[in-house]
Amino acid sequence: MTAAPIRVLLVDDHEMVRSGLHALLDTEPDMQVVGEAGQGLDGVKAAAELLPDIVVMDLWMPGMGGLEATERISALSPGVRVLALTALEDQSSVQRAVAAGACGYVLKRSASEELVRAIRAVAAGEIYLDASMGGRALAPLRHRPKATAAAQLSEREVNVLRRIAAGHTMKEIAASLAISVRTLETYRTRAMDKLGLQNRADIVRYAVQRGWFTERG
């Protein structure tokens, strides 16, 4: 049985950009563009109506910008994942996008293959940062003071979350820590409960916000 294609909504105020993206994604057999919007507010409405898997979102648009649109989509359509596609390369834009709820950040100047990889990764529940932005964008986050919830995590719980965020399997982590998978699951569940995290994507986003990655991509 063939898997359902990844349903994509394009939000960008430039029609030529949308047309180019549409044509690009039409060549991918596992992707389907289900709609387009030229403004942030229209993108929010379209996301609620169409419930795509992925919204490819420009951050800089007249009227409602991409950051506010991302926040609204995250609140109103929590099953929809937003991937920022932008020309903004500064560190603060990446951090604001992640804080707004974006699950990925890709530069418009990157090769088209980068966007395709990002869409597949985000659709699979991953957090994706453009390879050329990862290290520079995340470095300042390492100097933020610890949140109260983070301070309540034990050293072992932090270690477990770090390894999960890095993509290691439960068996690999258990073996490296010389504990059983059941014990490892207890640590994971306890840490996620303390932080209010629901799944691995939340863990990765938390790792990004904590500055646990120095590079990604």
Residue, then its C-alpha position, 0 to 999 in steps of 0.5 A: m500500500t502506497a503511503a499518503p503524500i505529504r500535504v503542503l500549504l505554501v504561504d509567501d507574498h510573492e506569486m513567482v516564489r509560490s509558483g516555483l515552489h509548487a513546480l518543484l514539489d510537484t516533481e516529488p512523488d511523495m508530496q502534494v501542494v494542497g493550497e497557496a496563500g499570499q498573506g499570513l492571515d490567509g495562511v492561518k485560515a487555509a491551514a485551519e481549513l485544509l489541515p495540511d501536514i506542512v506549511v512552508m511559511d515565509l517570515w517577512m510579509p506585509g500585514m500579518g508576518g510569518l512569525e505571528a502566522t506561525e504562532r496562530i497556526s500552532a495554537l489553532s491547528p496543532g497538528v499542522r507543522v510549520l517550516a520557515l522558508t526565508a531570506l532572513e539569516d540572522q540568529s535572532s530570526v531563527q530563535r524567534a521562529v523556533a519559539a513561535g512554533a516552527c519545526g524547521y528553518v530553511l534559507k531561500r538561497s539554499a539548494s532546492e534539495e535542502l527544502v525537500r529534505a526539510i519537508r520530509a524531516v519535519a513531516a516525520g516529526e523532526i526539527y530541521l535547521d538549514a545546514s548553513m545556519g545551525g551552529r551560528a544560530l544556536a550558539p547564543l542560546r547556550h548562555r541563557p539562564k536555566a529555567t526553573a523546570a530545567a533546574q529540577l531535572s536530574e543529571r541522568e534525566v538531562n543526559v537521557l533527553r540529550r541523547i534522545a534529541a540527538g537521534h539515538t534509539m532507546k536501545e542504544i541509549a540504554a546500552s550506553l548508560a548500562i541500564s535497562v530500556r524499562t529504566l530508561e523509559t522511566y527517566r524519559t517519562r519523568a523528565m518529559d512530565k516535568l517539562g510538559l513535553q509530549n513527544r520527541a519533536d518537543i524534546v528536540r525543540y527543547a534541546v534547540q531552545r536550551g542550546w544543546f546543539t552546536e550544529r545541525g544538518 
